[in-house]
Amino acid sequence: MDIKELGVAVIGSGRIGTLRASMAARHPAKKFLIVADKEKDRAEVLRQKTGADLATDNNYEAISHPEVNAVFVSTPEDDHVEAIMQAIELGKPIFVEKPLALRNEDCDAIIDAAEAAGVELVIGYSRRHDRRWMMAKEQIAQGNIGEIIGMQQRVYNTRAQMLEIVKRCLDATPVMDVLTYYVDMACWFMGDIKPVEVVARTHGKVFKEMGYDINEMTWTLITFENGAVVNLGIFYALPARYPTYGQSPRFEILGKDGVILLDVDNKDSVFFTEKGTPHAYVPDHDVNMLFMQTNSSGDWAVGDYWGPIANETRTWLDHLITGAPTGHTTAREGRRTVAVTLAIEEAAKTGKAITLDLK
Ligand SMILES: NC(=O)c1ccc[n+]([C@@H]2O[C@H](COP(=O)([O-])OP(=O)(O)OC[C@H]3O[C@@H](n4cnc5c(N)ncnc54)[C@H](O)[C@@H]3O)[C@@H](O)[C@H]2O)c1
């Protein structure tokens, strides 16, 4: 790659597309920015907000614009494939939101096309880009906890935030949309050691009573080829006004020679106000008390955006110019993560152990 100036297209001008476009707009190498959304008004609002050069309701027009040399695909989970394929066809590097796609066949088609065209594609598993998870990866890579014997993780969030997710995409279940971050994390920490079997159990009441066919709780055990056992779990129906504004996870990595214990509930940082503080993801949802830093994507403060999505976006744009390696999820890692995440759904639905045969 030999890029000196960035021409960026952001496809999907919703919550996350807005963050990507805002970060691109303030990048020092940005020369051109075009934003797209199937709802023209949303693209136009984002154009005005970011000072983008153009807004359009035609994705191809944005991706194929001659000034564009970097493409963010920030559409909903079930709508990533078409824009990715267009960018691959045009030979432009792609950053796509997680998960890569919702079907293994789509992931395979994307990887085959990207590899044949020599196009770089990374996936926005933003959790990796919060400092503590990068540090965990570094300590594991240096061999400081020895061989991983197993891991235990769980993540909680409120039913209010999960409702926003299902309104966007009915296929974006808690497992497919959120537990997938920790599948990515666990597989990243395990490196070349492959996951080989998945079992899972699931249960739900809250969303079924609201008319949605999804379960808020799933617990799974993933076995890796070296025998390591990884327990991942999700409960996404805490009371609506519980004071988290995003994911509240814990993640524990148990090695032969060491241990890493990540407590990311953020209960040590409390903000309380009689005035109410708005939720970045859930409209009309002010609460009085908030565990600070629980907004999983990050926060605006003193004129800039801070947190995982800021790090993740900035380092990808920097990488396009410098070519320096980054910790982003690669296309092949993204495909593996989708395969394991879908296997968790199947294991939970059938009650059977699912054997994985990953490439
Ligand atoms: N990394 C993170 O922290 C994080 C957090 C939330 C969501 N996400 C991911 O980001 C993606 C988008 O989520 P969101 O919360 O921004 O959703 P959103 O609903 O706020 O925005 C999606 C936007 O895409 C538009 N759109 C839908 N189909 C389109 C198409 N075919 N072409 C152009 N525009 C289209 C919609 O009109 C909407 O404006 C999802 O993949 C989601 O999983 C990532």
The ligand as an ORCA input file, in Angstrom:
! r2SCAN-3c Opt
* xyz 0 1
  N     -17.697     -1.949     17.579
  C     -18.709     -1.576     18.333
  O     -18.517     -1.149     19.492
  C     -20.094     -1.664     17.792
  C     -21.164     -1.219     18.573
  C     -22.442     -1.302     18.040
  C     -22.642     -1.830     16.773
  N     -21.583     -2.284     16.056
  C     -21.781     -2.845     14.689
  O     -21.931     -1.757     13.771
  C     -22.869     -2.114     12.735
  C     -23.957     -1.040     12.669
  O     -24.554     -0.872     13.934
  P     -25.198      0.547     14.357
  O     -25.400      0.471     15.812
  O     -24.416      1.668     13.800
  O     -26.609      0.446     13.594
  P     -27.577      1.657     13.240
  O     -28.916      1.051     13.039
  O     -27.428      2.769     14.199
  O     -27.018      2.168     11.812
  C     -27.064      1.415     10.634
  C     -27.284      2.385      9.469
  O     -27.113      1.691      8.248
  C     -28.151      2.084      7.344
  N     -28.312      1.014      6.375
  C     -28.973     -0.173      6.530
  N     -28.812     -0.931      5.420
  C     -28.048     -0.201      4.567
  C     -27.541     -0.441      3.270
  N     -27.753     -1.592      2.640
  N     -26.810      0.527      2.686
  C     -26.560      1.702      3.303
  N     -27.017      1.983      4.543
  C     -27.734      1.034      5.163
  C     -29.347      2.350      8.219
  O     -30.273      3.219      7.569
  C     -28.682      2.991      9.439
  O     -28.571      4.408      9.306
  C     -23.345     -3.528     13.057
  O     -22.581     -4.468     12.342
  C     -23.043     -3.667     14.557
  O     -22.829     -5.004     14.963
  C     -20.319     -2.194     16.528
*
